[in-house]
Amino acid sequence: MTSPSERHSLVGPARLWEVRRAFQIRFLQSISLAPDQYLLDLGCGTLRGGIPIIKYLKPSHYYGIECHEHVLREGRQELIDAGLQDRLPQLIHINNFRGLDLGRHFEIIWAFSVLIHMTDEILAEALAFVKLHLSPDGSFYANVNIGQQQDGIWQGFPVVWRPLNFYERVCLKEGLSLKVMGPLRDFGHVSEVVASDAQQMLRIRQIQ
């Protein structure tokens, strides 16, 4: 296992670990996440946001999926360090979204700083997965970079920028509706990274 500081750097600047951890639970509570609801953390990483969510939800109500096994291993250590094993979160390593069925629906699906690292193909697969697992009255929340800037790279991942109508189009193709809630800074995400604070929070739902 790595040290806590090394673990924290796996999911972004270590200096912003606490800021981004606190933001996630605060935002989810602001949209009325209830302890008895089931939440799926899509791209749960090292449980930066997962720990306070696991603590808040009833046992077994948190599911986290992660495509990088070594990152999820660090998340399991984070869970042990926090003494929350008895909350029985479901932490699942996946290779891809194709054919993946977790066998239940979720009132909330959450993806913090995840869609910004997806290629168009993987995003389409992720949205199909979300459609399959979202409760009829549930919501999927995710932050994205909106604009025409040149894509970048972070730790081998793409950092993508897309126009809003791109997300509207791919959501509609999967039978999902999209609403822009506003920039992260409007919800209290305040860091020295201006581009991160300006990312837009999306709410995605089933089309009834």
Rosetta blueprint (number, residue, H / E / L):
1 M L
2 T L
3 S L
4 P H
5 S H
6 E H
7 R H
8 H H
9 S H
10 L H
11 V H
12 G L
13 P L
14 A H
15 R H
16 L H
17 W H
18 E H
19 V H
20 R H
21 R H
22 A H
23 F H
24 Q H
25 I H
26 R H
27 F H
28 L H
29 Q H
30 S H
31 I L
32 S L
33 L L
34 A L
35 P L
36 D L
37 Q L
38 Y L
39 L E
40 L E
41 D E
42 L E
43 G L
44 C L
45 G L
46 T L
47 L L
48 R L
49 G L
50 G H
51 I H
52 P H
53 I H
54 I H
55 K H
56 Y H
57 L L
58 K L
59 P L
60 S L
61 H L
62 Y E
63 Y E
64 G E
65 I E
66 E E
67 C L
68 H L
69 E H
70 H H
71 V H
72 L H
73 R H
74 E H
75 G H
76 R H
77 Q H
78 E H
79 L H
80 I H
81 D H
82 A L
83 G L
84 L L
85 Q H
86 D H
87 R H
88 L L
89 P L
90 Q E
91 L E
92 I E
93 H E
94 I L
95 N L
96 N L
97 F L
98 R L
99 G L
100 L L
101 D L
102 L L
103 G L
104 R L
105 H L
106 F E
107 E E
108 I E
109 I E
110 W E
111 A E
112 F L
113 S L
114 V L
115 L H
116 I H
117 H H
118 M L
119 T L
120 D H
121 E H
122 I H
123 L H
124 A H
125 E H
126 A H
127 L H
128 A H
129 F H
130 V H
131 K H
132 L H
133 H H
134 L E
135 S E
136 P E
137 D E
138 G E
139 S E
140 F E
141 Y E
142 A E
143 N E
144 V E
145 N L
146 I E
147 G L
148 Q L
149 Q L
150 Q L
151 D L
152 G E
153 I E
154 W E
155 Q L
156 G L
157 F E
158 P E
159 V E
160 V L
161 W L
162 R E
163 P L
164 L H
165 N H
166 F H
167 Y H
168 E H
169 R H
170 V H
171 C H
172 L H
173 K H
174 E L
175 G L
176 L E
177 S E
178 L E
179 K E
180 V E
181 M E
182 G E
183 P E
184 L H
185 R H
186 D H
187 F H
188 G L
189 H L
190 V L
191 S L
192 E L
193 V L
194 V H
195 A H
196 S H
197 D H
198 A L
199 Q L
200 Q E
201 M E
202 L E
203 R E
204 I E
205 R E
206 Q E
207 I L
208 Q L
